[in-house]
Amino acid sequence: MNLKKNPFDIRYKINPVLGFIAMFVTQDIVLRFFFSKKKIINKGFKIPINSSIILAPTHRSRWDGLVLTMAMGRRVSKKDCKFMVTKSEMKGIQGWFLKRLGCFSINQLSPTLSTLRYAIDLIEKGEQLVVFPEGKINRYGRKLVLKEGLFRLARLATKKTKTVSIIPIGIAYSNPSPRFGSQFCLSFGQPIFMNSDLEFNIKEFNEFLYEKMINAERIALKNVDR
């Protein structure tokens, strides 16, 4: 991973007014009326108390961020989801809104030191950092080699905090391209606890995480009849 310095500060606080409006519009109007059925499966899952958290969901649609925020956002966990997204998603008007809703961008091939420090700072403070390990929308769930960033971030964060809870999540829709009246289901897997003593290498960890994500997604798929 090639690191480079960046003179610009990428720390964006969530605008409280815009955040409230976005939460109301997306959760109480858009998700409520666009999808005919919404299901969250946790099977006894509990948010680790006072834990450093990384959410690791499958990435099947642009709806994923809204669905995840409904399942783990402020109304449920009392915390906002802070999304790490690609640079292309932070352009134009969309980027203006995303910056003010807690998102920040990363160059996957050459992340800046300021971006990594910011992400680690979020983890250390117990914020909910969302990283899509597949790195892009993978609509039909083809097997991909997971990106290395999540593992590297978590390992770096263990130098600042004792344990990082990585939560694998499966998200599924009744249609690969969700349309009006579709169903969605989100399923939580059991957390993976990473600390400085973990002996996995990147490849082993990513294979383990991928299996956990896909197992969670299989449960979600069954609940949307796919």
FILUM-229261 format. One line per field, with one value per residue: residue number from 1; x, y, z of N, C-alpha, C in turn. Coordinates in steps of 0.001 Angstrom, whole numbers, plus 500000, padded with zeros to 6 digits. Atoms other than C-alpha are relative to their C-alpha. Example, Ala and Ser with C-alpha at 12.3 -4.5 7.8 and 13.67 -1.06 7.14 Angstrom:
2
pos = 1_2
neast = 500890_499180
nnorth = 498810_498810
nup = 500000_499940
caeast = 512300_513670
canorth = 495500_498940
caup = 507800_507140
ceast = 500900_499230
cnorth = 501200_501090
cup = 500000_500730
***
This chain:
226
pos = 1_2_3_4_5_6_7_8_9_10_11_12_13_14_15_16_17_18_19_20_21_22_23_24_25_26_27_28_29_30_31_32_33_34_35_36_37_38_39_40_41_42_43_44_45_46_47_48_49_50_51_52_53_54_55_56_57_58_59_60_61_62_63_64_65_66_67_68_69_70_71_72_73_74_75_76_77_78_79_80_81_82_83_84_85_86_87_88_89_90_91_92_93_94_95_96_97_98_99_100_101_102_103_104_105_106_107_108_109_110_111_112_113_114_115_116_117_118_119_120_121_122_123_124_125_126_127_128_129_130_131_132_133_134_135_136_137_138_139_140_141_142_143_144_145_146_147_148_149_150_151_152_153_154_155_156_157_158_159_160_161_162_163_164_165_166_167_168_169_170_171_172_173_174_175_176_177_178_179_180_181_182_183_184_185_186_187_188_189_190_191_192_193_194_195_196_197_198_199_200_201_202_203_204_205_206_207_208_209_210_211_212_213_214_215_216_217_218_219_220_221_222_223_224_225_226
neast = 500856_499175_500578_499470_500535_501038_500082_501382_500639_501173_500903_501275_500981_501362_500832_501140_501270_500025_500072_501374_500851_499661_500511_501461_500389_499613_500550_501442_500730_499485_499929_501319_500947_499406_499900_501235_499680_498670_499752_498672_499789_498805_499756_499365_498855_500019_498906_499012_500000_498717_499069_499619_500809_499976_501075_499482_501127_499941_500351_500801_500807_499844_500892_499380_499696_501244_500478_499113_500240_501259_499793_498950_499749_500236_501228_499824_498774_499664_498790_500105_499101_499036_499693_498810_500454_499004_499893_500975_501306_499965_499950_501215_501022_500050_498879_500274_500899_499366_499023_500714_500724_499052_499203_498702_499506_498673_499411_499715_498657_498979_500673_499188_499792_501076_501192_499804_500037_501396_500729_499556_500525_501413_500055_499542_501018_501210_500968_500318_499403_500510_499091_500467_498756_499930_499428_500898_501273_499855_501444_500404_499291_498875_498936_498927_498950_500273_498941_499159_500074_500658_499063_498914_500558_500277_498729_499456_500845_499732_498904_500613_501069_499706_500694_500860_501073_500340_501311_500380_501426_500498_501158_500570_501227_500766_499570_498612_500101_501253_500990_501120_500698_499053_499770_498594_499717_498633_499704_498748_499193_499359_498810_498632_499267_498591_499094_498599_499505_500563_498906_500383_499433_501068_500742_500785_501060_500997_500780_500864_501016_500871_500892_500981_500896_500838_500943_501042_500778_500854_501190_500781_500564_501138_501118_500594_500394_499036
nnorth = 498810_498806_498882_498694_498921_499183_498775_499641_500702_500699_500226_499315_500287_500119_498824_500510_499736_500827_501388_500282_500002_501184_501176_499994_500240_501335_501109_499895_499827_500743_501434_500479_500143_500630_501439_500577_500768_499689_500929_499985_501239_499863_501265_499760_499102_498797_499088_500050_498781_499277_500699_499387_500779_499858_500747_500540_500576_500270_498774_500467_498945_498662_499922_500632_499029_499611_501169_500199_498909_500301_501132_499768_498573_499250_500398_501332_500116_498674_499560_499881_500826_499209_500823_499813_500216_499720_498590_499678_499765_498739_498899_499267_499760_501187_499913_498926_500557_501116_499452_499450_501095_500875_500834_499484_500804_500585_500534_501378_500405_499173_499215_498972_500157_499328_500843_501134_499507_499671_501254_500617_499156_500362_501321_499849_499284_500810_499695_501127_499830_500954_500282_501063_500719_500361_498838_499455_500707_501341_500207_501408_500754_500800_500071_499045_499930_498815_499002_500168_498831_500216_500712_499096_499016_500638_500294_498726_499516_500775_499342_498902_500546_501404_500914_499436_500925_499928_500632_500368_499758_500374_499220_500635_499425_500990_499811_499534_498542_499718_499120_499691_501191_501063_500274_500118_500611_499828_501029_499822_501141_499822_499141_500511_499124_499912_499326_500031_501370_500786_500517_500067_499068_499318_500945_500870_499206_499650_501203_500231_498949_500223_501112_499490_499096_500775_500770_499060_499653_501152_499891_498881_500405_500890_499219_499236_501018_500162
nup = 500000_500139_499279_500368_499191_500615_499216_499737_498897_500493_498882_500205_498984_500497_499778_499242_500691_501208_499562_499583_501193_500788_499292_500141_501395_500479_499221_499778_501256_501148_499737_499578_501103_501186_499782_499464_498798_499463_498904_499389_499253_499148_499292_498710_500124_499193_500298_498913_499191_499930_500879_501269_500932_501455_500655_501259_500728_501429_500742_501133_500599_499430_498858_498825_498959_499337_499263_498848_499057_499317_499090_499007_499861_498772_499311_499410_499200_499465_500686_501450_500808_500753_501154_500816_501368_501027_500371_501040_499387_499261_500959_500314_498980_499143_499081_499036_498982_499296_499058_498849_499361_499321_500906_500422_501112_499917_501218_499608_500433_499359_498964_499362_498564_499270_500069_499097_498627_499694_499842_498755_498929_499863_499356_498615_499229_499888_501050_500867_501317_500985_501102_500887_500329_501418_500672_501012_500078_500579_500041_500046_498977_500482_499008_500232_498986_499200_499912_498813_499135_498718_499135_499620_499083_498716_499336_499523_498907_498778_499284_499262_499173_499733_500900_501030_500370_501420_500078_501363_500235_501322_500457_501196_500553_500756_501387_500022_500121_499290_500617_499118_499544_499665_498590_499620_498703_499505_499001_499282_499608_498703_500097_499967_499090_500379_499087_500438_499946_501091_500822_501405_500960_500738_500818_499119_499386_501003_500313_498842_500014_501155_499667_499046_500730_500916_499180_499592_501186_500346_499157_500524_501287_499755_499508_501104_500974_501093
caeast = 500000_501627_500999_501291_500783_497811_497731_493933_491900_489284_487533_483889_481429_477837_475655_472955_470155_471052_471534_468060_466443_468308_467333_463660_463477_465356_464012_460487_459629_461930_462690_459223_457385_459894_460346_457343_459117_462065_463675_466621_467973_470276_469877_470791_473430_474259_476334_479567_479528_482290_483872_485778_483613_484081_480975_481833_478796_478412_477913_475076_473405_473531_470722_473151_474174_470572_469625_472660_471994_468412_469690_472675_472364_471523_468005_469249_472781_472764_475740_476089_477594_480751_481243_484578_483811_485695_486856_484463_481466_482550_482288_479743_476491_476439_479870_478782_475955_478001_480740_478151_476590_479768_481324_484950_486864_489918_492183_492261_495557_497348_495623_496853_498223_495517_492774_494227_494744_491165_489793_491892_490786_487125_487752_489631_486793_484209_482519_480896_483183_481675_484039_482822_485540_484606_485568_482719_479120_479056_475428_475326_477627_480506_483389_485947_489266_488574_490546_493365_492381_490054_492633_495368_493141_492076_495654_496802_493850_494809_497851_495459_492724_492746_490175_488449_485074_484596_480967_480260_476899_474931_472517_470140_467331_464532_465720_469420_468547_465998_462828_459643_457983_461162_462106_465342_466880_469961_471563_474246_477041_478896_481618_485251_487405_490808_493605_497375_497759_495782_497998_496054_497868_495940_494954_493793_491841_490129_489081_487684_485850_484512_483061_481345_479910_478612_477078_475198_474142_472812_470447_469365_468819_466519_464398_463844_463094_466252
canorth = 500000_503207_506090_509715_512962_515181_518842_518890_517944_515287_515457_516271_516539_515511_518566_518080_519691_517948_514676_514882_515735_512941_510396_511412_511446_508187_506069_507399_508075_506529_503137_502846_503287_502013_498567_496336_494329_495185_492660_492838_489539_489679_486248_487606_489960_492775_495838_495410_497907_500531_498708_499952_498891_498311_497297_495049_494565_492941_495543_494750_498081_501834_501230_499456_502592_503591_500069_499788_503192_502134_498939_500379_504140_506772_505537_502046_502408_506101_506428_507559_505358_506889_505552_505132_505520_505804_509174_508985_508990_512261_514392_517079_517646_514071_514556_517809_516002_512913_514983_516561_513207_511648_510096_510462_509222_507040_506292_502491_502205_505049_506141_509340_509441_511905_509545_506583_508653_509884_506349_505034_507977_507089_503471_504480_506784_504009_505432_503070_502963_501307_499684_497697_495010_494134_497657_498180_497230_493510_493189_489439_488404_487104_485942_488713_488998_491362_494587_494726_498062_496809_494386_497015_499592_497170_496100_499714_500508_497715_499825_502477_500299_496796_495134_496010_494377_493655_492872_490927_491819_490341_492539_491026_492253_490319_491776_492183_495720_496844_498367_499740_497056_495000_493436_493687_491828_492593_489840_490289_487764_487195_489787_489008_490355_491548_492359_492661_488923_487808_485598_485767_487162_489333_486488_484218_486995_488083_484519_484156_487499_486711_483415_485209_487877_485323_483145_486203_487036_483517_483992_487342_485849_483149_485821_487621_484353_484187
caup = 500000_498823_501213_500267_502092_501411_502441_502567_505637_504871_508247_507608_510461_509923_509497_512175_510157_506915_508810_510353_507028_505237_507905_507751_503952_503371_506238_506728_503107_500491_502059_503543_500261_497681_499237_499917_502601_504837_507168_509557_510918_513913_515603_519011_517653_520039_519291_521264_524145_524080_521180_518160_515233_511515_509566_506605_504344_500956_498218_495834_495118_495643_498131_500501_502369_503105_504165_506451_508009_508776_510456_512348_512238_514818_515571_516455_517815_518811_516461_512866_510175_508707_505183_503452_499743_496462_495144_492184_494550_496143_493030_492210_494083_495351_496877_498535_500337_501171_502809_505095_505933_507295_504177_503167_500171_499788_496864_497071_495213_496955_500194_501813_505336_506381_505208_507095_510236_510068_509623_512520_514660_513979_514976_518125_519216_518850_515772_513282_510267_507189_504700_501691_501432_497837_496834_494376_493647_492892_491797_491151_493980_491878_494027_494310_496068_498933_499134_501681_503192_505905_507293_507273_508950_511656_512367_512604_514868_517298_518167_519472_520962_522428_520174_516914_516254_512556_511803_508578_507051_504164_502202_499630_497381_495737_492407_491539_490445_493064_491664_493155_495262_495735_499075_500980_503879_505943_508005_510674_511048_514290_514969_514290_517096_515958_518343_518147_518835_515774_513623_510350_507337_504877_502557_505389_507067_503858_503073_506593_506393_502921_504152_507048_504737_502225_504953_506219_502675_502076_505001_503586_500111_501485_503090_499795_497953_495899
ceast = 500890_499321_500605_499326_498976_499834_498581_499411_498728_498993_498726_499031_498614_499241_498719_498651_499870_499885_498587_499079_500244_499437_498486_499581_500297_499277_498490_499206_500518_500004_498631_499087_500589_500023_498728_500236_501430_500233_501451_500128_501266_500326_500775_501206_499804_501207_500995_500081_501415_501071_500338_499424_500312_498872_500485_498867_500355_499497_499293_499246_500348_499054_500676_500239_498763_499470_500833_499779_498695_500200_500965_500292_499560_498767_500151_501160_500392_501297_499727_500952_500900_500527_501321_499608_501117_499969_498944_498629_499923_500058_498633_499063_499907_501111_499786_499126_500690_501005_499317_499128_500961_500830_501346_500592_501395_500430_500482_501412_501092_499361_500946_500129_498856_498729_500104_499932_498576_499194_500360_499469_498528_499855_500349_498931_498690_498921_499753_500535_499490_500999_499407_501221_500129_500495_499127_498689_500203_498592_499579_500825_501094_501105_501136_501062_499778_501205_500744_499801_499404_500951_501095_499515_499802_501289_500649_499216_500250_501189_499480_498910_500194_499412_499136_498977_499631_498722_499656_498485_499649_498762_499502_498691_499284_500286_501439_500118_498679_499106_498841_499250_500918_500056_501500_500099_501463_500211_501373_500683_500603_501280_501302_500799_501483_500779_501433_500575_499494_501094_499632_500905_498844_499142_499096_498832_498896_499144_499018_498854_499018_498989_498897_498981_499036_498997_498843_499116_499080_498696_499084_499312_498780_498757_499414_499684_500908_500941
cnorth = 501237_501186_501303_501072_500795_501260_500353_499150_499352_499736_500825_499584_499917_501269_499549_500199_499115_498517_499610_499907_498737_498730_499899_499631_498568_498886_500040_500139_499044_498488_499426_499711_499311_498481_499474_499231_500290_499103_500101_498740_500136_498744_500204_500906_501229_500858_499948_501333_500592_499360_500851_499125_500330_499133_499587_499326_499581_501249_499623_501104_501341_500209_499540_500975_500416_498869_499808_501079_499789_498928_500301_501470_500581_499531_498672_499981_501288_500536_500115_499017_500932_499132_500396_499639_500323_501483_500404_500331_501345_501218_500692_500190_498822_500054_501062_499486_498916_500486_500465_498977_498942_499105_500660_499035_499460_499546_498588_499553_500769_500895_501010_499726_500630_499169_498832_500450_500320_498735_499323_500778_499685_498672_500123_500646_499228_500365_498745_500271_498906_499886_498865_499222_499607_501159_500648_499234_498705_499412_498538_499117_499091_500005_500924_499835_501292_500936_499854_501095_499756_499324_500939_501055_499411_499709_501270_500508_499246_500562_501148_499523_498494_499057_500767_498942_500222_499195_499701_500105_499576_500815_499375_500680_498936_500096_500500_501514_500404_500973_500184_498718_498835_499799_500078_499346_500247_499004_500242_498663_500260_500818_499208_500974_499955_500729_499798_498588_499129_499589_499821_500903_500566_499009_499123_500767_500312_498803_499696_501010_499779_498889_500453_500914_499215_499138_500883_500352_498851_500025_501102_499626_499106_500795_500944_499064_499943_498828
cup = 500000_500666_499537_500840_499209_500829_500403_501121_499489_501134_499806_501094_499364_500349_500698_499309_498769_500365_500395_498792_499177_500639_499839_498580_499571_500749_500133_498714_498923_500249_500347_498820_498778_500143_500658_501288_500409_501220_500468_500862_500837_500796_501305_499944_500875_499645_501154_500741_500055_499122_498788_498890_498550_499452_498622_499217_498572_499274_498706_499280_500628_501188_501292_501145_500778_500864_501269_501054_500758_501068_501135_500261_501327_500773_500741_500988_500714_499398_498503_499332_499194_498852_499351_498570_499004_499619_498985_500576_500702_499079_499877_501183_500963_501046_501074_501132_500813_501033_501277_500702_500556_499107_499715_498986_500268_498613_500332_499637_500721_501066_500640_501497_500791_500000_500970_501459_500428_500259_501321_501199_500248_500743_501477_500873_500119_499010_499159_498591_499077_498854_499183_499515_498533_499148_498953_500059_499222_499913_500081_500933_499477_501051_499605_501074_500773_500021_501331_501040_501362_500983_500498_501003_501387_500760_500543_501207_501293_500783_500861_500955_500120_498964_499016_499617_498537_499801_498544_499829_498575_499664_498701_499614_499194_498501_500004_499828_500646_499247_500964_500358_500330_501517_500281_501366_500333_501134_500623_500228_501366_499854_500004_500860_499653_501083_499519_499986_498847_499022_498526_499168_499179_499216_500852_500621_498996_499596_501125_500027_498862_500289_500956_499314_499125_500767_500464_498816_499583_500810_499482_498695_500176_500421_498958_498831_498790_500308
***
